[in-house]
């Protein structure tokens, strides 16, 4: 056992650190569940989109392009969810062990996660209101993008919007828990024990057998 882990075991872990680590692990697992749900439902979304897109008069290339976009978005989201879950769990374990580097990295990840969560929430809110086509006068393209939006289940936007909001809130709570004064002592390095100066050794005793008379002049 290294000398670093011994002091951490002798100090009680604050409830704020435990709560932050538990929330990070929960967020990672929730992201994985959301990715699985997305991958499981994207096939039906694409099938419904292709069926509706055939009635818009769009070309097959445009239909395939948007279908590929839907698949690519779902796959990219799943990959990012797996990577983020690994990062969150590793950082959570580091925080539980009192590693200050893990706490600093958690603050960085929380800031990025808060930004991404807010951006994701805005994207979900505007998904049904904004058109994806560049040329607003192209009615076929507008109908095609609307067909893709309508192909998603009714609960899809609500679920993703709720997850984005919960993600942003979760990162904010984690950062606040780790910055509270109750968490600071657990991440501070244990100061070394003070060095007690040793008293000087006593002078050697002169034994009678070691005494020599002074030399005669």
N, C-alpha and C positions, 0 to 999 in steps of 0.2 A: 504494500500500500504506500502511495506517495505521501510526502509530507504536506501536500496542498490539500488533500481531501480530509485529513484528520481534523484541522480546525473547523471546517464546514460542518462536520458531524456533531461538533460540540456546541454549536449555536442553534437555537430553535429557528425553524423556518417561519417567517411571518405569513399570516393568512393572506396578505395581499399578493405575495409571490405565488403561493399555491393557487389562488383564484386566477391569477393571470395565466399561469401555465395550463390550468384546466381549460380555460376559455380558448387558449391557442390550439390545444389538441382538439377541442370540440369544433372549432372553425375549420381545421384541416379535414376532419372527418366529414363535416357537413359539405365542404367543397367537393369531396370525392363522391358523395351521394348525389349531389346536384349534377356532376359530370356524367354519372351513370344514367341518371334519368334523362339527361339531354341526348346521350348516344342512343338510348333505347327508344326515344320518341322521334328522332330526326328522320328515320326511314319513312314513317307514316306521313310526316310533314312534307317530305319531298314527293311522295306518291300523290298526295292531294294537290300539291302545287302543279305537278305535271299534268294532272287531269284538268285542272282549271286553266292552266296556261295554254292548253291546246285550243281553247275557245276564244283566245284573245287575238289570234292572227299573228302572233310573234313567230319569229324564225326559230328553228330547232337549236341553232347555235346560241341564241339568247336564252332560250329555256334551259339548255344544258349549263350555260354559264351561271345562271342564278341558282340552279340546283347544286352545282359544284361549290358555289359560294356558301350555301347553307350547310353542306357537308363539311367544308373546310373550317367554317366557324365553329361547328360542334366539336370537331376533332381537336382544333387548337385550344378550345376551352377546356376539354378534358385533359390534354397534356399539361396545360398550365395549372390545372387543379391538382394534378398528381405532384408536380414539382413544388407547388406552394404548400401542399400538405406535408411533404417531407421536410421542407424548411421550417415550417411552424412546429412540427413535432421535435425536431432536433433542437431548435431554440428553446422550446418549452423545457426539455430535459436539462439543457444548460442552465436555465434560470433556476430550476429546482435544485441544482447543485451549487448555486451561488456564484456562477461564473459571470463576472462583470462584462466580459466581452460579449457574452450571449445577450445580456441586457441591452447593451449599446446596439447590437445588431437587430434586436427586437424593435427598438425605437425606429431604426431606419426602415425596416420592413413595414412597421405600422404606418409610417408616414406615406410610403408608397402605396400600401394597401388602402389607406383612407382616400388617397387621390383617385386610385383606380375604382374604388367603390362608388365615389361620387360621380365619376365619369360614366360608369356602367349604369347608374341610376338615371342619369340624364339621357343616355342612349336608349334605355328601355322606355322612358316616358315619351321620347320623341319618335319611337319606332313606328307607331301607328299614325303619326301626324305628318311626318316628313316623307317626301318622295325620293327615291334613290336615283331617279333618272337625271341626266345632265340637261337634256332638252325638255323643258316643261311643255312644249307644244306637241311632243310625241305621245299621242294618246295610247298607242300600243305598249310603249315602254311603261307608261304609268299604270295601265291595266295589269301588266306583267308583274311589276313590283307589288301592286296591291294584292295580286293573287298569292304571292309568296307570304305576305303578311297575314292574309286570311287563312292560309294553310296551317298556321300554328294553332294549337288548341286555345280555347278561351282563357284557360288558367295560366298559359305560358308567360304572358307579359306580367301578370300579377306575381307569379312565383319568382321570376328573375328580378323584378323590381324589389320585392321583399328581401331577396337574398343580397342584392346590392346594398340596400339600406342597412341590413343587419351586418354585413361585412364592414361597412364604414364605421358603424357604431361599435362593433367588436374591436377593431383595431384601436379606436379611440380609448375604449375602456382599458384595454391591455396596457397601452402607453401610460395612462394615468395611474394604474395600479403599481406599475414599476417605478414611477417617479415620486410616489408618496414617501414622506419621511420614514414611515414604518419599514419600507423596503431597503433603505440605504445601508443600514448596518450589516445586513446579510451579504451584501456584495462587496463590502470593504475587506481588504486583505488584513488578516489578523496580524497585529504588530508583534514583532519578535519580543521574547522575554527580555527584560532589562538585564544587562550584564552587571553583575555585582563584582566590584573590584576585590581582588584577593589581597588580604593583608600581607605585608612583606614578611618573609620568613624570619624567625627569631635568630639573633646572632648565635653562632656556635658556642657551646659551653667549653670552657677551658678545663680540661681534666688535669689532675695533679701529675699524672704520668707524662703529660705532654709539656709540662713547664720545664724550661731550661734556665739555669742561672746565667746572668750576663757574663760576657767574656771579660777576663782580667786583662787590664792594660799592662 
